[in-house]
Amino acid sequence: DNKEKENCVREVYSATIEQENDKIIFTFRGNGFLRYQIRNMVGMLIQVGENKISTEDVERYLENKDRTTGGKTAPAEGLYLIDVEY
């Protein structure tokens, strides 16, 4: 449906990465998120951290605006929605 495609812009207000013992905690705040958006972002961040892709690769992906050129999607296991604010 074209209406869904027209309304696909979201603003990420902040993104943080912290380590607590053996856990890595990614925190994103924004005005809304698209399906798989966080998993896609986390997957790319992990690949950059593992030196499998470069920050230039991420930049190209963002410029292309084509999901098929991006990195791996992080698995859903271990990702949690903690809070929704209005």
N, C-alpha and C positions, 0 to 999 in steps of 0.2 A: 504494500500500500504506500503510495507516495506521501501521504500525510505523515507517516512515521519517519520517512527519510527527511522531510522538510524540518522536522523538529528534533534534530539529532545533535545540537550543540549544547554542551555542558561546560560549566566553569569549575575548575578545580581550584579551590581557595588555598589549600595547603596540602603538602605531602611530606611525611617524615618517615624515617627508618631508624629503629632502635634495636639494640640487642639486649635481651634479658636472659642470662644464662645460655641455654641451648636454643632459645627462640629468637627469631627475627620478627619484629613487629613493624608492619607497614600501616600507617594511618593516613587516610585520605579524607579531606573535607571538601564538599562542593555543593552546588545547587541541585545535584541529581547525577545519576550515573546510568549509562546505557548497559544493556545486557552484555556481560563478559568484559566490560571496560576495565574494571579493577584487576581481573585475572589476566587480561592482556598486558596491562601496565606492570604488574608484579612479575609476570613471566619475562618481560623484556629486561626489567631491572636485575633479575636473577641472572639472565644470560650475560648482561654487561659485567656483573660481579664475578662471573666465572670466566670472563675474557672470551666468551664465545661470539659475541658481537661487540662492536665498538659504539661509542657515543655518536659517531658519525652515521652509523647504521640507523640508530634511533632517529636521528635528525632527518635522514632520508625518508624513513618510514612516515614520519609526521608530515613532511612536505608532500609525499605522494598521496596522502589521504586514502590509502588503499590497504585495508587490513591484510590482504593476502601477501603483502610484502613484509609484514611484521614478523616478530619472533614468535616463540612458542607461547601458548596460553597456559598459565599456571593451573594446576589441578585444583578443583574445588575443596579437596580435603585440606583442613587446616586453616581455611579462610572463614572468618566470622564477621557478621554484621553485629556491631556492638551497640550502636545508638543511632537514632534518627531524631533530628532536631527540627522544629518548625518555628 
